Amino acid sequence: MSDYRYRHFTLRTLLHDLRFPAGSPAPGEPFPDFDLPTTDGGRARKADLVGQRPLFVVAASFT
């Protein structure tokens, strides 16, 4: 049994997963507030990051 969501990973699968779900922010809209745990036990907050330097956020899972 596989832990992966898809039996075969294809370009079509990738493009399907990259669609924005209904109700999510569209490209160019303000990013919502967030407060997330980091791998070193700290916190990552929008207020601590936005405006300090360019910020590129990617949140995705293909499995």
GULUM-917064 format. One line per field, with one value per residue: residue number from 0; residue in one letter; x, y, z of N, C-alpha, C, O, CB in turn. Coordinates in steps of 0.001 Angstrom, whole numbers, plus 500000, padded with zeros to 6 digits. Glycine has a CB too. Layout:
BEGIN
vovo (NUM, ...) $
donu (A, ...) $
n_x (X, ...) $
n_y (Y, ...) $
n_z (Z, ...) $
ca_x (X, ...) $
ca_y (Y, ...) $
ca_z (Z, ...) $
c_x (X, ...) $
c_y (Y, ...) $
c_z (Z, ...) $
o_x (X, ...) $
o_y (Y, ...) $
o_z (Z, ...) $
cb_x (X, ...) $
cb_y (Y, ...) $
cb_z (Z, ...) $
//
This chain:
BEGIN
vovo (0, 1, 2, 3, 4, 5, 6, 7, 8, 9, 10, 11, 12, 13, 14, 15, 16, 17, 18, 19, 20, 21, 22, 23, 24, 25, 26, 27, 28, 29, 30, 31, 32, 33, 34, 35, 36, 37, 38, 39, 40, 41, 42, 43, 44, 45, 46, 47, 48, 49, 50, 51, 52, 53, 54, 55, 56, 57, 58, 59, 60, 61, 62) $
donu (M, S, D, Y, R, Y, R, H, F, T, L, R, T, L, L, H, D, L, R, F, P, A, G, S, P, A, P, G, E, P, F, P, D, F, D, L, P, T, T, D, G, G, R, A, R, K, A, D, L, V, G, Q, R, P, L, F, V, V, A, A, S, F, T) $
n_x (500848, 500525, 501642, 501144, 499026, 498376, 498445, 500004, 502144, 501610, 501915, 499408, 498165, 499687, 499020, 496287, 496285, 497387, 495441, 493511, 491621, 488072, 487261, 489793, 492679, 493382, 496016, 497996, 496287, 496049, 498002, 496732, 496636, 498949, 500189, 502474, 504056, 507637, 510353, 512334, 511142, 510235, 508165, 506486, 505313, 503067, 503165, 505769, 507288, 506360, 507053, 509637, 511487, 511562, 509021, 508252, 505891, 505113, 502789, 502054, 501092, 501715, 501115) $
n_y (498815, 502218, 505378, 507599, 509994, 509772, 507310, 507475, 510098, 512942, 515579, 516646, 516039, 517668, 520272, 520257, 520165, 522657, 524530, 527228, 526874, 527451, 530497, 531001, 533226, 535146, 535404, 538277, 539415, 540650, 538876, 536542, 536888, 534981, 532501, 530334, 527203, 526716, 524666, 524636, 524995, 527560, 530389, 531500, 534441, 536523, 539273, 539577, 539181, 540384, 543268, 543508, 542389, 541082, 538597, 535298, 532890, 529502, 526996, 523783, 520417, 517332, 514826) $
n_z (500000, 499202, 500493, 499092, 497471, 494797, 492233, 489925, 489158, 487270, 484791, 484365, 486794, 488517, 487526, 488054, 490872, 491412, 491110, 492428, 495317, 495838, 497397, 498337, 498600, 495705, 493209, 493813, 495661, 499061, 501455, 503812, 507445, 509412, 511685, 512321, 513269, 513374, 512123, 514031, 516454, 516907, 515975, 513042, 511881, 510082, 510613, 511515, 509271, 506821, 504958, 505835, 504070, 500674, 500291, 499697, 499577, 499671, 499781, 499688, 498826, 497407, 498073) $
ca_x (500000, 501308, 501214, 500925, 497639, 498192, 499169, 501001, 502246, 501688, 501774, 497985, 497940, 500293, 498214, 495024, 496540, 497797, 494280, 493154, 490294, 487094, 487384, 491188, 493164, 493869, 497309, 497955, 495506, 496830, 498157, 496054, 497480, 499267, 501060, 502771, 505261, 508807, 510996, 513217, 510343, 509802, 506923, 506582, 504102, 503035, 503578, 507222, 507961, 505918, 507610, 511050, 512199, 510634, 508525, 507638, 505343, 504555, 502197, 501484, 501408, 501314, 500907) $
ca_y (500000, 503442, 506525, 508703, 510223, 509411, 506128, 507976, 511555, 513447, 517024, 516952, 516009, 518876, 521432, 520157, 520518, 524048, 525415, 527860, 526466, 528525, 531224, 531288, 534478, 535054, 536073, 539723, 539858, 540638, 537568, 536543, 536750, 533605, 532246, 528921, 526697, 526472, 523378, 524749, 525248, 528950, 530743, 532370, 535266, 537484, 540589, 539579, 538976, 541293, 544603, 543448, 542067, 540341, 537365, 534366, 531804, 528387, 525989, 522778, 519015, 516469, 513466) $
ca_z (500000, 499058, 501279, 498179, 497065, 493392, 491778, 488973, 489171, 485904, 484650, 484532, 488240, 489069, 487141, 488776, 492269, 491527, 491032, 493690, 495790, 496001, 498648, 498698, 498002, 494329, 493047, 493907, 496821, 500299, 502089, 505110, 508628, 509778, 512827, 512103, 513931, 512529, 512412, 515194, 517650, 516967, 515294, 511868, 511842, 508985, 511109, 511679, 507990, 505770, 505037, 506196, 502828, 499811, 500896, 498751, 500378, 498919, 500651, 498798, 499077, 496295, 498588) $
c_x (500891, 500747, 500897, 499474, 497367, 499019, 500292, 500984, 502470, 501593, 500320, 497621, 498476, 499435, 496870, 495211, 496904, 496632, 493976, 491768, 489366, 487268, 488812, 491627, 493681, 495246, 497145, 497130, 496393, 496848, 497480, 497059, 497756, 500213, 501311, 504012, 506393, 509451, 511916, 512466, 509883, 508460, 507247, 505252, 504191, 503570, 505096, 507968, 507618, 506495, 509086, 511926, 511216, 510275, 507827, 507189, 504734, 504020, 501507, 501857, 500890, 501093, 499711) $
c_y (501245, 504547, 507723, 508774, 509714, 508180, 506533, 509497, 512037, 514969, 517434, 516978, 517272, 520098, 521427, 520592, 521984, 525032, 525988, 527396, 527669, 529174, 531533, 532596, 534238, 535722, 537594, 540256, 539839, 539240, 537594, 536447, 535276, 533589, 530742, 528485, 526516, 525152, 523433, 525103, 526680, 529152, 531624, 533116, 536265, 538833, 540688, 539549, 540011, 542686, 544626, 543260, 541317, 538986, 536537, 533158, 530756, 527377, 524978, 521386, 518196, 515045, 513401) $
c_z (500000, 499960, 500387, 497743, 495647, 493033, 490827, 489007, 487746, 485907, 484860, 486027, 488890, 488769, 487862, 490225, 492446, 491416, 492404, 494106, 495932, 497367, 499059, 498055, 496584, 494244, 493062, 495062, 498065, 500926, 503457, 506268, 508891, 510969, 512817, 512864, 512921, 512946, 513622, 516480, 517817, 516297, 514105, 511765, 510692, 509444, 511260, 510351, 506927, 506012, 505390, 504961, 501930, 500429, 499837, 499555, 499456, 499928, 499745, 499269, 497903, 496766, 499478) $
o_x (501890, 499537, 500430, 498782, 496258, 500157, 501400, 499923, 503408, 501230, 500046, 496859, 497802, 499151, 496369, 494372, 496744, 496816, 494160, 490825, 489834, 487407, 489028, 491026, 494340, 495602, 496257, 497253, 497376, 495845, 497634, 498185, 496909, 500941, 500462, 504920, 506147, 509126, 512249, 513084, 509196, 507710, 508189, 504199, 505265, 504349, 505653, 509158, 508504, 506434, 509731, 512973, 510133, 511125, 506919, 508016, 503940, 504743, 500497, 502818, 499749, 500902, 499387) $
o_y (501304, 504641, 508752, 507759, 509278, 508033, 506004, 510112, 511597, 515572, 518466, 517839, 517882, 520885, 522486, 521320, 522514, 526234, 525319, 527512, 528791, 528483, 532255, 533037, 533233, 536518, 538132, 541428, 539100, 538527, 538567, 535983, 534422, 534550, 529964, 529286, 526202, 524596, 522393, 525468, 526989, 528200, 532415, 532504, 536779, 539466, 541780, 539860, 540467, 543213, 545666, 543893, 540950, 538316, 537017, 532472, 531078, 526957, 525285, 521204, 518364, 514146, 512335) $
o_z (500718, 500164, 500877, 497656, 495340, 493479, 490908, 488896, 487082, 486917, 485473, 486468, 489720, 489672, 488240, 490756, 493545, 491607, 493421, 493323, 496127, 498376, 500032, 497075, 496316, 495113, 492401, 495416, 498119, 500925, 504195, 506089, 508630, 511217, 513253, 513087, 511756, 513995, 514189, 517480, 518791, 516079, 514159, 511585, 510379, 508731, 511143, 510307, 506204, 507122, 505257, 504826, 502388, 501015, 499159, 500154, 498573, 500831, 499113, 500017, 497471, 495947, 500000) $
cb_x (499036, 501321, 502287, 501828, 497308, 498573, 498211, 500724, 503397, 500571, 502270, 497109, 498597, 501704, 497996, 494473, 497644, 498816, 493052, 493206, 490408, 485651, 486733, 492125, 494279, 492861, 497983, 497433, 494249, 496260, 499665, 495052, 496814, 499888, 500416, 502951, 504966, 509833, 511782, 514279, 511112, 510832, 505938, 506898, 503896, 501608, 502904, 507644, 507628, 504373, 506854, 511297, 513510, 511250, 507568, 508635, 504290, 505627, 501190, 501957, 500790, 502365, 502121) $
cb_y (500000, 503904, 506896, 508575, 511710, 510588, 505133, 507447, 512036, 512835, 517487, 515908, 514771, 519072, 521452, 518720, 519656, 524358, 524666, 529401, 525730, 527989, 530458, 530128, 535099, 535722, 535626, 540275, 538953, 541659, 537184, 535377, 537408, 532851, 532742, 528644, 525362, 527648, 522916, 525792, 524861, 529847, 531457, 531545, 536008, 537633, 540879, 538400, 537627, 541347, 545395, 542314, 541205, 540139, 537666, 533954, 532332, 527738, 526626, 522996, 518522, 516496, 512979) $
cb_z (501231, 497586, 502294, 496971, 497155, 492483, 491089, 487525, 490111, 485029, 483264, 483775, 488867, 488508, 485622, 488712, 492824, 490474, 490478, 493575, 497133, 495835, 499718, 498261, 498875, 493330, 491737, 492655, 497028, 501298, 502223, 505184, 509859, 508588, 514208, 510620, 514647, 512631, 511209, 514928, 518839, 516326, 516254, 510541, 513190, 508439, 512449, 512516, 507473, 505707, 506032, 507193, 503104, 498409, 502074, 497589, 501384, 497965, 501691, 497357, 500429, 495188, 499340) $
//
